[in-house]
């Protein structure tokens, strides 16, 4: 019994030290869990009084040796604090204990929904700007070492929703969120949770801010062409801009030189440039499908509204450009990495996808293919003979 009491007291002392460090430096923005030998090298300067924790320049290091004891103490303290708090909302005396213990617990284990929910209970009662902004800082701290933690992203969105009820102009907050997601995306590749959070923020943006986000994301996207998350973000921004322009299929087809349509044409041109520069990147072709589907529908609606006397319609010219892109991909010289072969297969699949959009479009695609590179069936067999049976079945679906 005495050993158990001593162990519990030691765990409590560890938790008190940990929570004291978090309280004394509320601007901590990074946490690391280090092996004791690594921590010893940091403690060699003698500036820290604890042998298990190191904190300097808003950076915190915790020895992995004490993590089990620290976690048990934090969970027990949080459980006792919530059990003693009245329901449905904690009292003024219980709230600080819940916030203190839940913060320590979540830094150690951010997946505990019970701890996040207890913080929501407290914040729902004391929902002022300072506490909500502190909560954003806590989320950012956890995301710095656990960037794909779904519970933290969900809690962050809950906090932003509360802030939106108190702040009229969300522009600065949205800009800060975009910077945070960009930093996290740089460290954590293919982090769809971070990009989904960024997409979630779009309804809070004004049209000008949406356009700025679209322009700012160009350079980052060009440097990460294999990451489909950033292209999905651009698609969400484009759709938001269409909504802000009041553009819907068939309703604004006459104005093919409007800002929305010029923006779409520029996106198509930019996407083609990337496709030609970076061969065999499937994310680029997926983005092109999205762009082509809406653009082709606009051209067809425009022709129905304003029939042209020209021999070739705008839709015909667009399809001719796409067939020309396919032809260039098929005729590209081979390389040692096989990227041109992958590129040809993606281009053929894209052409097959276009032919499925409309019966009239299918006929036009087949006609132009026969004039340049052969039938679609021949093209599919040419780029991938081992999948020719599968693609033939898709062709006749």
PyMOL commands that set and color helices and strands:
alter all, ss='L'
color gray80, all
select helices_A, chain A and resi 2-24+36-43+64-83+92-108+113-125+129-145+150-164+171-187+192-200+202-204+207-222+228-245+259-277+282-305+314-331+339-355+359-372+376-383+385-395
alter helices_A, ss='H'
color red, helices_A
select strands_A, chain A and resi 30-34+53-56+59-63
alter strands_A, ss='S'
color yellow, strands_A
deselect
rebuild
show_as cartoon
